[in-house]
Amino acid sequence: MTEELVPRAGWTVICEIEQALANITKKQLANAQNYEIIVTDILESKNTINYDVVNALHQAVNKYHGRLLLVSNLPYSIACPTMINLITTPGIIADAMYVTIQKEVAQRMTAKPNSDDYGAISILMAVTEKQNF
């Protein structure tokens, strides 16, 4: 996915937790100049997006003044806390977010009140959707 996005973007901030995968990404993007790869966990803690990632996003927005699109393939174990943090962290105001997540996470994100999957992420997604329309 990254290999297809980078040539179309003004600037790309890539967050990869595994050094080996970061090295593969660098090889695949050997001819590209418009990206920064940060080898870290996207979450500093359960309730905080990694400072280096937030800082890189702020710098990119300030330098390029374009739209901020967040694209990610989120692992099941961090999908909900990552989405909650991306939505609530001050200064990360994305024009759009495109994520791949497991079906169970999507069900929690879109759950209606009084359903078994309804919870904090359901409420946050509903409120965010209403604010954006």
URMOTA-V469701 format. One record per pair of residues at least 12 apart in sequence whose ideal C-beta (glycine too) atoms are under 10 Angstrom apart, sorted by the first residue. I is the first residue (numbers start at 1). J is the second residue. D is the distance in Angstrom with one decimal. If there is no record, write none. Layout:
BEGIN
i=I j=J d=D
i=I j=J d=D
END
This chain:
BEGIN
i=1 j=71 d=7.0
i=1 j=72 d=8.9
i=1 j=73 d=6.6
i=1 j=98 d=9.5
i=1 j=100 d=8.3
i=2 j=14 d=6.0
i=2 j=16 d=8.8
i=2 j=25 d=6.0
i=2 j=28 d=7.6
i=2 j=29 d=7.4
i=2 j=32 d=9.8
i=2 j=35 d=8.2
i=2 j=37 d=9.1
i=2 j=71 d=8.4
i=2 j=73 d=9.3
i=3 j=25 d=8.0
i=3 j=28 d=5.1
i=3 j=29 d=6.8
i=3 j=32 d=9.0
i=5 j=35 d=9.2
i=5 j=69 d=8.8
i=5 j=71 d=6.2
i=5 j=98 d=9.7
i=6 j=25 d=9.3
i=6 j=28 d=8.9
i=6 j=29 d=5.7
i=6 j=31 d=9.8
i=6 j=32 d=5.0
i=6 j=33 d=9.6
i=6 j=34 d=6.5
i=6 j=35 d=5.4
i=7 j=29 d=9.1
i=7 j=31 d=9.1
i=7 j=32 d=6.9
i=7 j=34 d=8.3
i=8 j=34 d=9.8
i=9 j=32 d=9.5
i=9 j=34 d=6.4
i=9 j=35 d=7.8
i=9 j=60 d=9.7
i=9 j=64 d=9.4
i=9 j=66 d=8.7
i=9 j=67 d=9.9
i=9 j=69 d=8.0
i=9 j=71 d=9.2
i=10 j=34 d=6.6
i=10 j=60 d=8.3
i=10 j=63 d=9.2
i=10 j=64 d=4.9
i=10 j=65 d=9.2
i=10 j=66 d=5.0
i=10 j=67 d=8.8
i=11 j=33 d=9.8
i=11 j=34 d=5.3
i=11 j=35 d=7.0
i=11 j=36 d=7.6
i=11 j=56 d=9.4
i=11 j=57 d=10.0
i=11 j=59 d=9.1
i=11 j=60 d=4.8
i=11 j=61 d=9.2
i=11 j=63 d=7.3
i=11 j=64 d=5.2
i=11 j=66 d=7.8
i=11 j=68 d=9.9
i=12 j=29 d=8.7
i=12 j=32 d=8.2
i=12 j=34 d=6.3
i=12 j=35 d=4.1
i=12 j=36 d=7.4
i=12 j=37 d=8.7
i=12 j=60 d=8.4
i=12 j=69 d=9.7
i=12 j=71 d=8.9
i=13 j=35 d=7.4
i=13 j=36 d=5.4
i=13 j=37 d=8.2
i=13 j=38 d=6.9
i=13 j=52 d=9.6
i=13 j=53 d=6.9
i=13 j=54 d=9.9
i=13 j=55 d=9.7
i=13 j=56 d=4.5
i=13 j=57 d=5.8
i=13 j=59 d=8.6
i=13 j=60 d=5.8
i=13 j=61 d=10.0
i=13 j=68 d=9.6
i=13 j=70 d=9.2
i=14 j=26 d=9.4
i=14 j=29 d=8.5
i=14 j=35 d=5.9
i=14 j=36 d=6.9
i=14 j=37 d=4.4
i=14 j=38 d=6.9
i=14 j=39 d=9.3
i=14 j=53 d=9.8
i=14 j=56 d=9.2
i=14 j=71 d=9.9
i=15 j=36 d=9.6
i=15 j=37 d=7.9
i=15 j=38 d=5.2
i=15 j=39 d=8.3
i=15 j=40 d=6.4
i=15 j=41 d=8.2
i=15 j=42 d=5.0
i=15 j=43 d=9.9
i=15 j=49 d=9.4
i=15 j=50 d=7.3
i=15 j=52 d=8.5
i=15 j=53 d=5.3
i=15 j=56 d=8.4
i=15 j=57 d=9.7
i=15 j=72 d=8.0
i=15 j=82 d=10.0
i=16 j=37 d=6.3
i=16 j=38 d=7.5
i=16 j=39 d=5.8
i=16 j=40 d=8.1
i=16 j=41 d=9.7
i=16 j=42 d=9.3
i=17 j=38 d=9.7
i=17 j=39 d=7.3
i=17 j=40 d=6.7
i=17 j=41 d=5.0
i=17 j=42 d=7.5
i=17 j=43 d=9.6
i=17 j=50 d=9.9
i=17 j=75 d=8.8
i=17 j=78 d=9.4
i=18 j=39 d=7.8
i=19 j=39 d=5.5
i=20 j=39 d=9.9
i=21 j=37 d=9.8
i=21 j=39 d=8.9
i=22 j=37 d=5.5
i=22 j=38 d=8.5
i=22 j=39 d=4.7
i=22 j=40 d=9.6
i=23 j=37 d=9.4
i=23 j=39 d=9.1
i=25 j=37 d=6.1
i=25 j=39 d=9.8
i=34 j=64 d=9.4
i=35 j=60 d=9.9
i=36 j=52 d=9.8
i=36 j=56 d=5.7
i=36 j=59 d=8.6
i=36 j=60 d=7.8
i=37 j=56 d=9.7
i=38 j=50 d=7.6
i=38 j=52 d=5.3
i=38 j=53 d=5.9
i=38 j=55 d=9.3
i=38 j=56 d=6.1
i=39 j=52 d=9.5
i=40 j=52 d=5.9
i=40 j=53 d=6.9
i=41 j=53 d=9.2
i=41 j=78 d=7.9
i=41 j=82 d=9.8
i=42 j=72 d=7.9
i=42 j=74 d=8.3
i=42 j=75 d=9.6
i=42 j=78 d=6.9
i=42 j=81 d=9.3
i=42 j=82 d=5.6
i=42 j=85 d=8.3
i=42 j=86 d=8.7
i=43 j=78 d=5.9
i=43 j=81 d=6.2
i=43 j=82 d=6.2
i=43 j=85 d=6.8
i=44 j=85 d=9.1
i=45 j=81 d=9.0
i=45 j=85 d=9.4
i=46 j=78 d=8.8
i=46 j=80 d=9.8
i=46 j=81 d=5.2
i=46 j=82 d=9.9
i=46 j=84 d=9.3
i=46 j=85 d=8.6
i=47 j=81 d=7.4
i=47 j=84 d=8.3
i=47 j=85 d=6.9
i=47 j=88 d=9.2
i=47 j=89 d=9.8
i=48 j=81 d=9.4
i=48 j=85 d=6.6
i=48 j=89 d=7.9
i=49 j=81 d=9.5
i=49 j=82 d=7.6
i=49 j=84 d=9.9
i=49 j=85 d=4.7
i=49 j=86 d=6.7
i=49 j=88 d=9.4
i=49 j=89 d=5.1
i=49 j=91 d=10.0
i=49 j=92 d=7.0
i=50 j=85 d=9.5
i=53 j=86 d=9.8
i=53 j=89 d=9.7
i=53 j=92 d=9.0
i=54 j=85 d=9.5
i=54 j=86 d=9.9
i=54 j=89 d=6.5
i=54 j=90 d=9.2
i=54 j=91 d=6.8
i=54 j=92 d=6.5
i=55 j=91 d=9.7
i=57 j=70 d=8.4
i=57 j=86 d=9.8
i=57 j=89 d=9.3
i=57 j=91 d=7.8
i=57 j=92 d=6.0
i=57 j=93 d=9.8
i=57 j=94 d=8.7
i=58 j=91 d=5.9
i=58 j=92 d=8.3
i=61 j=91 d=8.4
i=61 j=92 d=9.0
i=61 j=93 d=8.5
i=61 j=94 d=9.6
i=66 j=95 d=8.9
i=67 j=94 d=8.4
i=67 j=95 d=4.2
i=67 j=96 d=7.7
i=68 j=92 d=7.8
i=68 j=93 d=7.0
i=68 j=94 d=4.8
i=68 j=95 d=5.6
i=68 j=96 d=8.4
i=68 j=97 d=9.4
i=69 j=94 d=6.5
i=69 j=95 d=6.0
i=69 j=96 d=5.2
i=69 j=97 d=7.5
i=69 j=98 d=6.9
i=70 j=82 d=9.9
i=70 j=83 d=9.8
i=70 j=86 d=6.3
i=70 j=92 d=7.9
i=70 j=94 d=4.6
i=70 j=95 d=8.9
i=70 j=96 d=7.5
i=70 j=97 d=4.4
i=70 j=98 d=7.2
i=70 j=99 d=7.6
i=71 j=94 d=9.7
i=71 j=96 d=8.9
i=71 j=97 d=7.7
i=71 j=98 d=4.8
i=71 j=99 d=7.3
i=71 j=100 d=9.0
i=72 j=86 d=8.7
i=72 j=97 d=7.8
i=72 j=98 d=7.7
i=72 j=99 d=4.8
i=72 j=100 d=7.4
i=72 j=101 d=8.9
i=73 j=98 d=9.9
i=73 j=99 d=7.3
i=73 j=100 d=4.6
i=73 j=101 d=8.4
i=74 j=86 d=9.7
i=74 j=99 d=5.3
i=74 j=100 d=6.9
i=74 j=101 d=5.3
i=74 j=102 d=8.6
i=74 j=105 d=7.7
i=75 j=101 d=9.0
i=75 j=102 d=8.7
i=75 j=105 d=9.9
i=76 j=101 d=7.6
i=76 j=102 d=4.9
i=76 j=103 d=10.0
i=76 j=104 d=7.5
i=76 j=105 d=6.5
i=77 j=102 d=9.9
i=77 j=105 d=9.9
i=78 j=105 d=9.9
i=79 j=99 d=7.5
i=79 j=100 d=9.3
i=79 j=101 d=4.7
i=79 j=102 d=7.0
i=79 j=104 d=9.1
i=79 j=105 d=4.4
i=79 j=106 d=8.9
i=79 j=108 d=8.9
i=79 j=109 d=8.6
i=79 j=121 d=8.9
i=80 j=101 d=8.8
i=80 j=104 d=10.0
i=80 j=105 d=6.2
i=80 j=108 d=6.7
i=80 j=109 d=7.8
i=80 j=119 d=8.7
i=80 j=120 d=8.2
i=80 j=121 d=5.0
i=80 j=124 d=9.5
i=81 j=121 d=9.0
i=82 j=99 d=8.3
i=82 j=101 d=9.5
i=83 j=97 d=7.8
i=83 j=99 d=7.1
i=83 j=101 d=8.1
i=83 j=105 d=8.2
i=83 j=108 d=9.9
i=83 j=109 d=7.1
i=83 j=121 d=6.7
i=83 j=124 d=8.0
i=83 j=125 d=7.7
i=83 j=128 d=9.5
i=84 j=120 d=7.2
i=84 j=121 d=6.3
i=84 j=124 d=6.0
i=84 j=125 d=9.2
i=86 j=99 d=8.9
i=87 j=121 d=9.4
i=87 j=124 d=6.0
i=87 j=125 d=7.9
i=87 j=127 d=9.0
i=87 j=128 d=5.5
i=87 j=131 d=9.9
i=88 j=124 d=7.4
i=88 j=128 d=9.1
i=95 j=132 d=9.7
i=96 j=132 d=9.2
i=97 j=128 d=9.6
i=104 j=117 d=8.0
i=105 j=117 d=9.6
i=105 j=121 d=8.1
i=107 j=122 d=9.3
i=108 j=120 d=9.1
i=108 j=121 d=5.3
i=108 j=122 d=6.3
i=108 j=125 d=8.9
i=109 j=121 d=5.4
i=109 j=122 d=6.5
i=109 j=124 d=8.6
i=109 j=125 d=4.9
i=109 j=126 d=9.2
i=110 j=122 d=7.1
i=110 j=125 d=6.9
i=110 j=126 d=8.7
i=110 j=129 d=9.6
i=111 j=123 d=9.3
i=111 j=125 d=8.9
i=111 j=126 d=9.2
i=112 j=126 d=8.9
i=113 j=126 d=9.0
END
